[in-house]
Amino acid sequence: MVDEPKADDKPEAKATPKASPDLSGKTTSAAAKRKISPKAAKTPDDTSPLMSRRGWLTLSWGAFTAGSAGCLAATGRFLFPNVLNEPPQQFTIGFPDEYADGVDERWKDRFGIWIVKTPFDVVHEAPGFYALFSICTHLGCTPNWLSAENKFKCPCHGSGFRPTGVNFEGPAPRPLERTRIFMAEDGQITVDKSQKFQNELGQWNDPASFLEV
């Protein structure tokens, strides 16, 4: 007797291969899970242990800009010197009758000179004016006029000078220097600091170093 097939016994269905999904233009889950290392995205220049290429470029441009600005500033200073802050070498100081005999200090701070009016100058053997530079001939300090002691005294190293400018104490090696002094056309006394006269060179005998009145 032939066994009839049971209802549960169905012939095995052949597995139909599933169609592969269209992944074009899409990221697979494996790719999504895979993290891209930031280091891998950088070029060797960007991973320099000292400074990145962008940092070097920034530093180079900054140095170039600073150097250019410095050159422009120096050029501007050369073309437009700040002469307004520099005292003039030649200037008038008033009329002779505005001065009494002796040392006058009114121009010391502004122009760096003393004006001395004397009834008798031992060099020119005449009454008049001479101008002394207020610079010690030792190391360039500014002496003080001590009217009570009738002398110039340097506060730096103790050099002393007589009203004529002759040195007589301390380390100063030579007298104070005189400068050119003359009468302008309007009758005012004029000083020209561009000319200096040194006694040890016999220049105090120059008529331009003394204004006879």
ChimeraX commands (.cxc) that place a marker at each C-alpha (Angstrom):
marker #1 position 0.00,0.00,0.00 radius 0.5
marker #1 position 1.47,3.28,-1.02 radius 0.5
marker #1 position 1.81,5.93,1.66 radius 0.5
marker #1 position 0.12,9.09,0.66 radius 0.5
marker #1 position 2.00,12.29,1.32 radius 0.5
marker #1 position 1.00,14.14,4.41 radius 0.5
marker #1 position -0.39,17.61,4.22 radius 0.5
marker #1 position 2.54,18.96,6.20 radius 0.5
marker #1 position 5.05,17.43,3.93 radius 0.5
marker #1 position 5.52,20.21,1.37 radius 0.5
marker #1 position 8.24,20.18,-1.13 radius 0.5
marker #1 position 11.11,22.41,-0.07 radius 0.5
marker #1 position 11.03,25.69,-1.85 radius 0.5
marker #1 position 14.21,26.73,-3.45 radius 0.5
marker #1 position 15.70,29.82,-1.87 radius 0.5
marker #1 position 15.37,32.71,-4.17 radius 0.5
marker #1 position 18.36,34.96,-3.92 radius 0.5
marker #1 position 17.44,38.40,-2.58 radius 0.5
marker #1 position 18.12,41.29,-4.77 radius 0.5
marker #1 position 20.98,43.44,-3.49 radius 0.5
marker #1 position 19.78,46.86,-2.37 radius 0.5
marker #1 position 20.81,49.81,-4.46 radius 0.5
marker #1 position 23.50,51.50,-2.34 radius 0.5
marker #1 position 24.71,53.93,-4.95 radius 0.5
marker #1 position 25.02,57.41,-3.46 radius 0.5
marker #1 position 24.36,56.09,0.05 radius 0.5
marker #1 position 26.67,55.45,2.98 radius 0.5
marker #1 position 26.71,51.97,4.27 radius 0.5
marker #1 position 26.33,51.31,7.94 radius 0.5
marker #1 position 29.90,50.04,8.07 radius 0.5
marker #1 position 31.18,53.27,6.55 radius 0.5
marker #1 position 29.01,55.30,8.91 radius 0.5
marker #1 position 30.45,53.51,11.90 radius 0.5
marker #1 position 33.99,53.96,10.72 radius 0.5
marker #1 position 35.37,57.22,12.09 radius 0.5
marker #1 position 37.79,59.18,10.03 radius 0.5
marker #1 position 40.78,60.22,12.11 radius 0.5
marker #1 position 41.39,64.00,12.08 radius 0.5
marker #1 position 45.11,63.31,11.80 radius 0.5
marker #1 position 44.58,61.36,8.61 radius 0.5
marker #1 position 42.88,64.38,7.00 radius 0.5
marker #1 position 45.84,66.68,7.57 radius 0.5
marker #1 position 48.78,67.10,5.32 radius 0.5
marker #1 position 52.30,66.53,6.63 radius 0.5
marker #1 position 52.82,70.34,6.76 radius 0.5
marker #1 position 49.81,70.70,9.06 radius 0.5
marker #1 position 51.14,68.12,11.50 radius 0.5
marker #1 position 54.52,69.83,12.00 radius 0.5
marker #1 position 55.60,69.52,15.64 radius 0.5
marker #1 position 56.68,73.22,15.65 radius 0.5
marker #1 position 54.18,75.29,13.69 radius 0.5
marker #1 position 51.69,74.76,10.91 radius 0.5
marker #1 position 52.21,76.10,7.44 radius 0.5
marker #1 position 49.46,78.65,8.03 radius 0.5
marker #1 position 51.18,79.76,11.22 radius 0.5
marker #1 position 54.48,80.29,9.40 radius 0.5
marker #1 position 52.75,82.30,6.69 radius 0.5
marker #1 position 51.03,84.48,9.28 radius 0.5
marker #1 position 54.29,85.06,11.13 radius 0.5
marker #1 position 56.15,85.89,7.91 radius 0.5
marker #1 position 53.54,88.41,6.78 radius 0.5
marker #1 position 53.45,89.98,10.23 radius 0.5
marker #1 position 57.24,90.43,10.24 radius 0.5
marker #1 position 57.15,91.87,6.73 radius 0.5
marker #1 position 54.41,94.32,7.66 radius 0.5
marker #1 position 56.23,95.45,10.81 radius 0.5
marker #1 position 59.49,95.94,8.91 radius 0.5
marker #1 position 57.75,97.93,6.18 radius 0.5
marker #1 position 56.05,100.15,8.77 radius 0.5
marker #1 position 59.39,100.80,10.46 radius 0.5
marker #1 position 61.03,101.78,7.18 radius 0.5
marker #1 position 58.17,104.12,6.34 radius 0.5
marker #1 position 58.37,105.75,9.77 radius 0.5
marker #1 position 62.13,106.27,9.42 radius 0.5
marker #1 position 61.66,107.74,5.96 radius 0.5
marker #1 position 58.98,110.10,7.22 radius 0.5
marker #1 position 61.19,111.20,10.12 radius 0.5
marker #1 position 64.00,111.92,7.65 radius 0.5
marker #1 position 61.79,113.88,5.27 radius 0.5
marker #1 position 60.00,115.80,8.02 radius 0.5
marker #1 position 62.47,116.33,10.90 radius 0.5
marker #1 position 61.04,117.51,14.19 radius 0.5
marker #1 position 62.80,120.85,14.14 radius 0.5
marker #1 position 60.12,122.52,16.24 radius 0.5
marker #1 position 61.46,120.91,19.43 radius 0.5
marker #1 position 65.04,121.93,18.77 radius 0.5
marker #1 position 66.06,125.43,19.94 radius 0.5
marker #1 position 67.43,127.71,17.22 radius 0.5
marker #1 position 71.15,128.28,17.01 radius 0.5
marker #1 position 70.75,132.03,16.52 radius 0.5
marker #1 position 68.38,134.18,18.58 radius 0.5
marker #1 position 68.00,137.66,20.07 radius 0.5
marker #1 position 68.09,138.24,23.82 radius 0.5
marker #1 position 66.98,141.86,24.21 radius 0.5
marker #1 position 68.61,145.26,24.42 radius 0.5
marker #1 position 71.84,146.03,26.33 radius 0.5
marker #1 position 70.12,148.28,28.86 radius 0.5
marker #1 position 67.99,145.33,29.99 radius 0.5
marker #1 position 71.01,143.75,31.67 radius 0.5
marker #1 position 72.87,144.62,34.86 radius 0.5
marker #1 position 76.53,143.87,35.48 radius 0.5
marker #1 position 77.27,140.25,36.28 radius 0.5
marker #1 position 75.96,136.83,35.27 radius 0.5
marker #1 position 72.42,136.61,33.86 radius 0.5
marker #1 position 70.77,133.16,33.98 radius 0.5
marker #1 position 67.52,133.84,32.15 radius 0.5
marker #1 position 68.64,131.93,29.03 radius 0.5
marker #1 position 70.28,128.96,30.74 radius 0.5
marker #1 position 67.35,126.53,30.62 radius 0.5
marker #1 position 66.03,127.57,27.23 radius 0.5
marker #1 position 69.23,128.02,25.24 radius 0.5
marker #1 position 71.99,126.62,27.46 radius 0.5
marker #1 position 74.00,129.83,27.85 radius 0.5
marker #1 position 74.85,132.46,30.42 radius 0.5
marker #1 position 75.05,136.12,29.43 radius 0.5
marker #1 position 77.73,138.05,31.29 radius 0.5
marker #1 position 77.92,141.83,31.31 radius 0.5
marker #1 position 81.25,143.15,32.49 radius 0.5
marker #1 position 82.56,146.69,33.00 radius 0.5
marker #1 position 85.99,145.46,31.90 radius 0.5
marker #1 position 86.86,142.28,30.02 radius 0.5
marker #1 position 90.44,141.18,30.67 radius 0.5
marker #1 position 90.75,139.70,27.18 radius 0.5
marker #1 position 89.39,142.60,25.11 radius 0.5
marker #1 position 90.13,145.29,27.72 radius 0.5
marker #1 position 86.74,146.91,27.23 radius 0.5
marker #1 position 83.23,146.88,28.73 radius 0.5
marker #1 position 80.64,144.69,27.09 radius 0.5
marker #1 position 78.99,141.28,26.87 radius 0.5
marker #1 position 80.07,137.70,26.31 radius 0.5
marker #1 position 78.06,134.45,26.28 radius 0.5
marker #1 position 79.24,131.26,27.99 radius 0.5
marker #1 position 78.01,127.74,27.21 radius 0.5
marker #1 position 76.50,126.18,30.34 radius 0.5
marker #1 position 78.40,122.91,29.76 radius 0.5
marker #1 position 81.18,121.74,32.04 radius 0.5
marker #1 position 84.35,120.98,30.09 radius 0.5
marker #1 position 85.00,117.90,32.23 radius 0.5
marker #1 position 82.16,115.49,31.38 radius 0.5
marker #1 position 79.41,117.76,30.06 radius 0.5
marker #1 position 77.32,118.38,33.18 radius 0.5
marker #1 position 75.56,121.70,33.74 radius 0.5
marker #1 position 77.24,123.89,36.37 radius 0.5
marker #1 position 75.34,126.18,38.73 radius 0.5
marker #1 position 76.01,129.86,39.23 radius 0.5
marker #1 position 76.75,130.57,42.88 radius 0.5
marker #1 position 76.37,134.33,43.20 radius 0.5
marker #1 position 77.42,134.32,46.88 radius 0.5
marker #1 position 80.74,132.71,45.93 radius 0.5
marker #1 position 81.01,134.51,42.59 radius 0.5
marker #1 position 81.71,131.33,40.62 radius 0.5
marker #1 position 80.22,128.55,38.52 radius 0.5
marker #1 position 80.24,125.19,40.32 radius 0.5
marker #1 position 79.63,121.84,38.63 radius 0.5
marker #1 position 77.47,119.54,40.80 radius 0.5
marker #1 position 78.82,116.35,39.19 radius 0.5
marker #1 position 82.53,116.40,40.05 radius 0.5
marker #1 position 83.16,119.76,41.71 radius 0.5
marker #1 position 84.76,121.72,38.90 radius 0.5
marker #1 position 84.79,125.48,39.52 radius 0.5
marker #1 position 84.89,128.35,37.02 radius 0.5
marker #1 position 85.27,132.07,37.48 radius 0.5
marker #1 position 82.76,134.53,35.93 radius 0.5
marker #1 position 85.09,134.85,32.96 radius 0.5
marker #1 position 84.71,131.11,32.36 radius 0.5
marker #1 position 88.27,130.25,33.43 radius 0.5
marker #1 position 88.56,126.97,35.37 radius 0.5
marker #1 position 90.35,127.13,38.72 radius 0.5
marker #1 position 89.29,124.07,40.76 radius 0.5
marker #1 position 88.23,120.47,40.24 radius 0.5
marker #1 position 88.90,118.13,37.32 radius 0.5
marker #1 position 87.77,120.42,34.47 radius 0.5
marker #1 position 90.74,120.53,32.06 radius 0.5
marker #1 position 89.93,123.86,30.36 radius 0.5
marker #1 position 87.73,126.97,30.61 radius 0.5
marker #1 position 84.10,127.16,29.58 radius 0.5
marker #1 position 83.50,127.91,25.92 radius 0.5
marker #1 position 82.24,131.23,24.65 radius 0.5
marker #1 position 79.92,131.70,21.68 radius 0.5
marker #1 position 79.43,134.38,19.07 radius 0.5
marker #1 position 77.59,137.49,20.26 radius 0.5
marker #1 position 76.82,140.64,18.23 radius 0.5
marker #1 position 74.39,143.53,17.84 radius 0.5
marker #1 position 71.51,143.12,15.39 radius 0.5
marker #1 position 70.30,145.94,13.14 radius 0.5
marker #1 position 67.41,146.69,15.46 radius 0.5
marker #1 position 69.79,147.21,18.38 radius 0.5
marker #1 position 69.13,143.90,20.13 radius 0.5
marker #1 position 71.85,141.57,21.32 radius 0.5
marker #1 position 72.04,138.42,19.19 radius 0.5
marker #1 position 73.70,135.11,20.06 radius 0.5
marker #1 position 74.88,132.59,17.48 radius 0.5
marker #1 position 75.61,129.20,19.07 radius 0.5
marker #1 position 76.89,127.71,15.84 radius 0.5
marker #1 position 80.26,129.36,16.55 radius 0.5
marker #1 position 82.32,128.39,19.59 radius 0.5
marker #1 position 85.48,129.97,20.96 radius 0.5
marker #1 position 87.98,128.19,23.22 radius 0.5
marker #1 position 90.38,130.16,25.40 radius 0.5
marker #1 position 93.16,127.55,25.31 radius 0.5
marker #1 position 93.26,127.94,21.52 radius 0.5
marker #1 position 93.47,131.73,21.75 radius 0.5
marker #1 position 89.96,132.11,20.28 radius 0.5
marker #1 position 88.65,134.38,23.01 radius 0.5
marker #1 position 90.58,137.15,21.26 radius 0.5
marker #1 position 88.25,136.84,18.28 radius 0.5
marker #1 position 86.06,140.01,18.06 radius 0.5
marker #1 position 83.00,137.78,17.47 radius 0.5
marker #1 position 83.37,136.31,20.97 radius 0.5
marker #1 position 82.75,139.67,22.64 radius 0.5
marker #1 position 80.24,142.50,22.20 radius 0.5
marker #1 position 81.74,145.82,23.16 radius 0.5
marker #1 position 79.26,148.45,24.37 radius 0.5
marker link #1:1,2 radius 0.2
marker link #1:2,3 radius 0.2
marker link #1:3,4 radius 0.2
marker link #1:4,5 radius 0.2
marker link #1:5,6 radius 0.2
marker link #1:6,7 radius 0.2
marker link #1:7,8 radius 0.2
marker link #1:8,9 radius 0.2
marker link #1:9,10 radius 0.2
marker link #1:10,11 radius 0.2
marker link #1:11,12 radius 0.2
marker link #1:12,13 radius 0.2
marker link #1:13,14 radius 0.2
marker link #1:14,15 radius 0.2
marker link #1:15,16 radius 0.2
marker link #1:16,17 radius 0.2
marker link #1:17,18 radius 0.2
marker link #1:18,19 radius 0.2
marker link #1:19,20 radius 0.2
marker link #1:20,21 radius 0.2
marker link #1:21,22 radius 0.2
marker link #1:22,23 radius 0.2
marker link #1:23,24 radius 0.2
marker link #1:24,25 radius 0.2
marker link #1:25,26 radius 0.2
marker link #1:26,27 radius 0.2
marker link #1:27,28 radius 0.2
marker link #1:28,29 radius 0.2
marker link #1:29,30 radius 0.2
marker link #1:30,31 radius 0.2
marker link #1:31,32 radius 0.2
marker link #1:32,33 radius 0.2
marker link #1:33,34 radius 0.2
marker link #1:34,35 radius 0.2
marker link #1:35,36 radius 0.2
marker link #1:36,37 radius 0.2
marker link #1:37,38 radius 0.2
marker link #1:38,39 radius 0.2
marker link #1:39,40 radius 0.2
marker link #1:40,41 radius 0.2
marker link #1:41,42 radius 0.2
marker link #1:42,43 radius 0.2
marker link #1:43,44 radius 0.2
marker link #1:44,45 radius 0.2
marker link #1:45,46 radius 0.2
marker link #1:46,47 radius 0.2
marker link #1:47,48 radius 0.2
marker link #1:48,49 radius 0.2
marker link #1:49,50 radius 0.2
marker link #1:50,51 radius 0.2
marker link #1:51,52 radius 0.2
marker link #1:52,53 radius 0.2
marker link #1:53,54 radius 0.2
marker link #1:54,55 radius 0.2
marker link #1:55,56 radius 0.2
marker link #1:56,57 radius 0.2
marker link #1:57,58 radius 0.2
marker link #1:58,59 radius 0.2
marker link #1:59,60 radius 0.2
marker link #1:60,61 radius 0.2
marker link #1:61,62 radius 0.2
marker link #1:62,63 radius 0.2
marker link #1:63,64 radius 0.2
marker link #1:64,65 radius 0.2
marker link #1:65,66 radius 0.2
marker link #1:66,67 radius 0.2
marker link #1:67,68 radius 0.2
marker link #1:68,69 radius 0.2
marker link #1:69,70 radius 0.2
marker link #1:70,71 radius 0.2
marker link #1:71,72 radius 0.2
marker link #1:72,73 radius 0.2
marker link #1:73,74 radius 0.2
marker link #1:74,75 radius 0.2
marker link #1:75,76 radius 0.2
marker link #1:76,77 radius 0.2
marker link #1:77,78 radius 0.2
marker link #1:78,79 radius 0.2
marker link #1:79,80 radius 0.2
marker link #1:80,81 radius 0.2
marker link #1:81,82 radius 0.2
marker link #1:82,83 radius 0.2
marker link #1:83,84 radius 0.2
marker link #1:84,85 radius 0.2
marker link #1:85,86 radius 0.2
marker link #1:86,87 radius 0.2
marker link #1:87,88 radius 0.2
marker link #1:88,89 radius 0.2
marker link #1:89,90 radius 0.2
marker link #1:90,91 radius 0.2
marker link #1:91,92 radius 0.2
marker link #1:92,93 radius 0.2
marker link #1:93,94 radius 0.2
marker link #1:94,95 radius 0.2
marker link #1:95,96 radius 0.2
marker link #1:96,97 radius 0.2
marker link #1:97,98 radius 0.2
marker link #1:98,99 radius 0.2
marker link #1:99,100 radius 0.2
marker link #1:100,101 radius 0.2
marker link #1:101,102 radius 0.2
marker link #1:102,103 radius 0.2
marker link #1:103,104 radius 0.2
marker link #1:104,105 radius 0.2
marker link #1:105,106 radius 0.2
marker link #1:106,107 radius 0.2
marker link #1:107,108 radius 0.2
marker link #1:108,109 radius 0.2
marker link #1:109,110 radius 0.2
marker link #1:110,111 radius 0.2
marker link #1:111,112 radius 0.2
marker link #1:112,113 radius 0.2
marker link #1:113,114 radius 0.2
marker link #1:114,115 radius 0.2
marker link #1:115,116 radius 0.2
marker link #1:116,117 radius 0.2
marker link #1:117,118 radius 0.2
marker link #1:118,119 radius 0.2
marker link #1:119,120 radius 0.2
marker link #1:120,121 radius 0.2
marker link #1:121,122 radius 0.2
marker link #1:122,123 radius 0.2
marker link #1:123,124 radius 0.2
marker link #1:124,125 radius 0.2
marker link #1:125,126 radius 0.2
marker link #1:126,127 radius 0.2
marker link #1:127,128 radius 0.2
marker link #1:128,129 radius 0.2
marker link #1:129,130 radius 0.2
marker link #1:130,131 radius 0.2
marker link #1:131,132 radius 0.2
marker link #1:132,133 radius 0.2
marker link #1:133,134 radius 0.2
marker link #1:134,135 radius 0.2
marker link #1:135,136 radius 0.2
marker link #1:136,137 radius 0.2
marker link #1:137,138 radius 0.2
marker link #1:138,139 radius 0.2
marker link #1:139,140 radius 0.2
marker link #1:140,141 radius 0.2
marker link #1:141,142 radius 0.2
marker link #1:142,143 radius 0.2
marker link #1:143,144 radius 0.2
marker link #1:144,145 radius 0.2
marker link #1:145,146 radius 0.2
marker link #1:146,147 radius 0.2
marker link #1:147,148 radius 0.2
marker link #1:148,149 radius 0.2
marker link #1:149,150 radius 0.2
marker link #1:150,151 radius 0.2
marker link #1:151,152 radius 0.2
marker link #1:152,153 radius 0.2
marker link #1:153,154 radius 0.2
marker link #1:154,155 radius 0.2
marker link #1:155,156 radius 0.2
marker link #1:156,157 radius 0.2
marker link #1:157,158 radius 0.2
marker link #1:158,159 radius 0.2
marker link #1:159,160 radius 0.2
marker link #1:160,161 radius 0.2
marker link #1:161,162 radius 0.2
marker link #1:162,163 radius 0.2
marker link #1:163,164 radius 0.2
marker link #1:164,165 radius 0.2
marker link #1:165,166 radius 0.2
marker link #1:166,167 radius 0.2
marker link #1:167,168 radius 0.2
marker link #1:168,169 radius 0.2
marker link #1:169,170 radius 0.2
marker link #1:170,171 radius 0.2
marker link #1:171,172 radius 0.2
marker link #1:172,173 radius 0.2
marker link #1:173,174 radius 0.2
marker link #1:174,175 radius 0.2
marker link #1:175,176 radius 0.2
marker link #1:176,177 radius 0.2
marker link #1:177,178 radius 0.2
marker link #1:178,179 radius 0.2
marker link #1:179,180 radius 0.2
marker link #1:180,181 radius 0.2
marker link #1:181,182 radius 0.2
marker link #1:182,183 radius 0.2
marker link #1:183,184 radius 0.2
marker link #1:184,185 radius 0.2
marker link #1:185,186 radius 0.2
marker link #1:186,187 radius 0.2
marker link #1:187,188 radius 0.2
marker link #1:188,189 radius 0.2
marker link #1:189,190 radius 0.2
marker link #1:190,191 radius 0.2
marker link #1:191,192 radius 0.2
marker link #1:192,193 radius 0.2
marker link #1:193,194 radius 0.2
marker link #1:194,195 radius 0.2
marker link #1:195,196 radius 0.2
marker link #1:196,197 radius 0.2
marker link #1:197,198 radius 0.2
marker link #1:198,199 radius 0.2
marker link #1:199,200 radius 0.2
marker link #1:200,201 radius 0.2
marker link #1:201,202 radius 0.2
marker link #1:202,203 radius 0.2
marker link #1:203,204 radius 0.2
marker link #1:204,205 radius 0.2
marker link #1:205,206 radius 0.2
marker link #1:206,207 radius 0.2
marker link #1:207,208 radius 0.2
marker link #1:208,209 radius 0.2
marker link #1:209,210 radius 0.2
marker link #1:210,211 radius 0.2
marker link #1:211,212 radius 0.2
marker link #1:212,213 radius 0.2
view
